[in-house]
Amino acid sequence: MPNFKEPPRSALKPQSGKIFAFELAARIFVLLSIFLAAAYFIIQPEELFGISSEDRQAYNLGVLALTLLLTFIADNIASSISGWVSRNSMTESHDQIMAAIEGRSDVTAFGSQAAFERHIENRISLAIEVRNTFVSFRTASGNPNAKDQAALKCYKAFFEAEAAGTTRTWIDIVSYNEVFGPRFLELNKSDFMKPKASARHVLRVIRHNIPTLNFTLIYYDSFSQRSEVVFGWMHSDVTTHHKLFRSVDPNIIEMFERLFNLLSQYKIQPDFNIEYGHENYLRLSNMSDRSGWWYCIGVISGDSEGSKHPAKMISESLFRISFKENGAEIEGRAQWLRKYGNQEPAIEHFSHKADKVSYTEQKMFLEYRSLDSSRKGICVYNFKTKSERGAIDGYLQDSGAERRVQLLGIRLDQSRTYSEDIDEVWEAARRQARSSHISEYLMHNHGEGDPSSSEN
């Protein structure tokens, strides 16, 4: 069961009636004492001071004036003492409540984004370990790979700090689209990210891409405070949530630690260190960068009887892979040059949503089905993106087909901007294919080096 805490109690005691009675009695006693003394002086002035009958009237007026003055002074002194006691009690109560709120509150909210950024930047510089999430992260502009200057400042605060004799670790859980975005590229260019033996930056990539509540767990080497969690940023295609929170409550921290461990179970590959200072700073990762335009040809060897024939190019396709909020999506166009199973020579437009596409470190799998259900099958892509130009191979096979269509392709030049007109992109893809391994393959196996020159 949760460990519910009692609310802070005020130092003010619920005895206001008794306090008022005591204060009133004290004032009455003081006033009566003054008036009795004044009466005594007025009744027997001759015996006390030898006042003559001629001076008695002036004497009586003086005693009355002095009595009123002393009464006024005594009442003000009593009021001041009472107010001082009351203010001290209220101040003590306020201090106790504020201390209880600051030290025992389960969750506190930041008043603004700027307040949050100042807090986390200052606190992270003192941390020995940070566990952070960037799952399906989006900034207000909607860009899933924005550099996010606030995040870069936090990295700077952590990796620039020195901790003698302590190995400091920052672990990021990120969705696939974050790996090849500009954030880590920008970090690699930063002077403060030079290799340090005392600090490691670990990347944990998960296949999960559904928007989640992102958070940061911060651990300190301190007896006064061991850890805290800040959370609340959740950016998606639908909503941008800006309310941010902080907690040092052990139960809440433990809950987020369990969530962090749960997300870690969906990692797509083993954890790896980012090697800043190297040109290929992600070289320890087995992940392939698949986003962008791809051009692919389909070839088939032999015939249904298994006779040896030169490979025949039966299709070419152009498609774009993008990682949306719910996962990977593929859309494009295929041109069938020859008959394959129930597929006649024709142009086919296709779109595969995230529920039909799955992927691992370097492979992507999808199921396909034609609109009239005359064709269905599976397609497997194997990506190789370590080289300067990304390459792809794999196969597709219709259900019940005796032969597979072998696939061979390239990724289009990422430095170029392509038109939304797919016909223009198609021509650019063919031009790039002529200077790639596709042309060499066709020349060796098909007798033609130009993909666009294949006979229909």
Residue pairs with C-beta under 8 A, 6 or more apart in sequence:
2 251
3 251
5 104
5 106
7 100
8 96
8 97
8 100
8 101
8 104
9 96
10 93
10 96
10 97
11 89
11 92
11 93
11 96
12 89
12 90
12 93
23 78
23 82
26 78
27 74
27 75
27 78
30 74
30 75
30 78
31 71
31 74
31 75
34 67
34 70
34 71
34 74
35 67
35 71
37 67
38 63
38 64
38 66
38 67
41 48
41 63
42 59
42 60
42 63
42 64
45 51
45 56
45 59
45 60
46 52
49 59
51 59
101 108
105 247
105 249
106 247
106 249
106 251
106 252
107 245
107 246
107 247
107 249
107 252
108 245
108 246
108 247
109 243
109 244
109 245
109 246
110 116
110 119
110 244
110 245
110 246
113 242
113 244
116 230
116 244
117 150
117 153
119 230
119 246
120 154
120 216
120 218
120 230
121 153
121 154
121 157
122 157
123 218
123 228
124 130
124 154
124 157
124 158
124 218
125 157
125 158
125 160
125 161
126 161
126 220
126 222
127 158
127 168
127 218
127 219
127 220
128 163
128 166
128 168
128 169
128 219
128 220
128 221
129 168
129 169
129 170
129 171
129 218
129 219
130 158
130 169
130 170
130 171
130 216
130 217
130 218
130 219
131 171
131 173
131 216
131 217
131 219
131 257
131 260
132 170
132 171
132 172
132 173
132 214
132 215
132 216
132 217
133 172
133 173
133 174
133 212
133 214
133 215
133 216
133 260
133 263
134 151
134 172
134 173
134 174
134 175
134 178
134 183
134 214
135 173
135 174
135 175
135 206
135 208
135 209
135 210
135 211
135 212
135 214
135 263
136 144
136 175
136 177
136 209
136 210
136 211
136 212
136 235
136 236
136 325
137 144
137 148
137 174
137 175
137 178
137 214
137 233
137 235
138 144
138 146
138 235
138 236
138 237
138 240
139 146
139 148
139 235
140 235
140 240
142 237
144 177
144 178
144 181
144 323
145 177
145 178
145 180
145 181
145 182
145 183
146 181
146 182
146 183
147 182
147 183
147 186
148 183
151 183
152 183
152 186
152 187
152 190
155 170
155 187
155 190
155 192
155 193
156 190
156 192
158 168
158 170
158 199
159 170
159 192
159 193
159 196
159 199
159 201
160 192
161 168
162 198
163 198
163 221
166 198
166 221
167 198
167 199
167 200
168 198
168 199
168 200
169 199
169 200
169 202
170 199
170 200
170 201
170 202
171 202
171 204
171 271
172 201
172 202
172 203
172 204
173 204
173 206
173 260
173 263
173 264
174 203
174 204
174 205
174 206
175 205
175 206
175 208
175 209
175 323
176 205
176 206
176 207
176 209
176 268
176 287
176 323
176 328
176 359
177 209
177 291
177 323
179 203
179 205
179 282
179 285
179 287
179 289
180 282
180 287
180 289
180 291
184 203
184 274
184 281
184 282
187 193
187 274
187 276
188 274
188 276
188 277
188 278
188 281
193 276
193 277
194 276
194 277
195 275
195 276
195 277
200 273
201 273
201 274
201 276
202 271
202 272
202 273
202 274
203 271
203 272
203 273
203 274
203 285
204 264
204 267
204 271
205 267
205 268
205 269
205 285
205 287
206 263
206 264
206 266
206 267
206 268
207 266
207 267
207 268
207 327
207 358
207 359
208 263
208 266
209 323
209 324
209 325
209 326
209 327
209 354
210 325
210 326
211 234
211 235
211 236
211 238
211 325
212 234
212 263
213 231
213 232
213 233
213 234
214 231
214 233
214 234
214 235
215 229
215 230
215 231
215 232
215 256
215 259
215 260
216 229
216 230
216 231
217 227
217 228
217 229
217 253
217 256
217 257
217 260
218 227
218 228
218 229
218 230
219 226
219 227
220 226
220 227
225 248
227 248
227 253
228 246
228 247
228 248
228 253
229 246
229 247
229 252
229 253
229 256
230 244
230 245
230 246
231 244
231 245
231 247
231 256
232 241
232 242
232 243
232 244
232 245
233 241
233 242
233 244
234 240
234 241
235 241
236 325
237 324
237 325
247 253
268 287
268 359
268 360
268 361
269 285
269 286
269 287
269 361
272 282
272 284
272 285
273 284
274 281
274 282
274 284
275 281
275 283
275 284
286 361
286 362
287 361
287 362
288 361
288 362
288 383
288 384
288 385
288 386
288 390
289 383
289 385
289 390
290 321
290 328
290 359
290 364
290 383
290 385
290 390
291 321
291 322
291 323
292 320
292 321
292 390
292 411
292 412
292 414
293 318
293 319
293 320
293 411
293 412
293 418
293 425
293 429
294 318
294 319
294 320
294 321
294 390
294 392
294 409
294 410
294 411
294 412
295 316
295 317
295 318
295 409
295 410
295 412
295 429
295 430
295 432
295 433
295 438
296 316
296 317
296 318
296 319
296 392
296 407
296 408
296 409
297 313
297 315
297 316
297 317
297 407
297 408
297 409
297 433
297 438
297 442
297 451
298 313
298 314
298 315
298 316
298 317
298 396
298 405
298 406
298 407
299 311
299 312
299 313
299 314
299 405
299 406
299 408
299 445
299 446
300 311
300 312
300 314
300 340
300 403
300 404
300 405
300 406
301 308
301 309
301 310
301 311
301 312
301 403
301 406
302 308
302 309
302 403
303 309
304 402
304 403
310 445
310 446
310 447
311 406
311 445
311 446
312 338
312 446
313 337
313 442
313 446
313 448
313 451
313 454
314 336
314 337
314 338
314 339
314 340
314 405
315 334
315 335
315 336
315 337
315 338
315 340
315 405
316 334
316 335
316 337
316 451
316 454
317 332
317 333
317 334
317 335
317 409
318 332
318 333
318 422
318 425
318 426
318 429
319 330
319 331
319 332
319 333
319 350
320 330
320 331
320 332
321 328
321 329
321 330
321 364
322 328
322 329
323 329
324 354
326 353
326 354
326 355
327 354
327 355
327 357
328 354
328 357
328 359
328 364
329 351
329 352
329 353
329 354
329 357
330 350
330 351
330 352
330 357
330 364
330 366
331 350
331 351
331 352
332 349
332 350
332 422
333 347
333 348
333 349
333 350
333 422
333 426
334 347
334 348
334 350
335 346
335 347
335 348
336 343
336 344
336 345
336 346
336 347
336 348
337 345
337 454
337 455
337 456
338 345
338 456
339 345
340 398
340 401
340 405
341 375
341 398
341 400
341 401
342 374
342 375
342 398
343 375
343 398
345 456
350 368
352 366
352 367
352 368
356 366
356 367
356 368
357 364
357 365
357 366
358 364
358 365
358 366
359 365
362 382
362 383
362 384
363 380
363 381
363 382
363 383
363 394
364 380
364 381
364 383
365 378
365 379
365 380
365 381
366 378
366 379
367 376
367 377
367 378
367 379
368 375
368 376
368 377
368 378
368 379
368 396
369 375
369 376
370 376
375 398
375 399
376 398
376 399
377 396
377 397
377 398
377 399
377 401
378 396
378 397
379 394
379 395
379 396
379 407
380 394
380 395
380 396
381 392
381 393
381 394
381 407
382 392
382 393
382 394
383 390
383 391
383 392
384 390
384 391
384 392
384 393
385 391
385 411
389 410
389 411
389 413
389 436
390 410
390 411
391 409
391 410
391 411
391 437
392 407
392 408
392 409
392 410
392 411
393 406
393 407
393 408
393 409
394 406
394 407
395 404
395 405
395 406
395 407
396 404
396 405
396 407
397 403
397 404
397 405
408 437
408 438
408 441
409 438
410 432
410 433
410 436
410 437
410 438
412 418
412 425
412 428
412 429
412 432
413 432
416 428
418 424
418 425
418 428
419 425
430 450
430 451
430 452
433 439
433 451
434 449
434 450
434 451
438 451
439 449
439 450
439 451
440 449
442 448
442 449
442 450
442 451
442 454
443 449
446 454
448 454
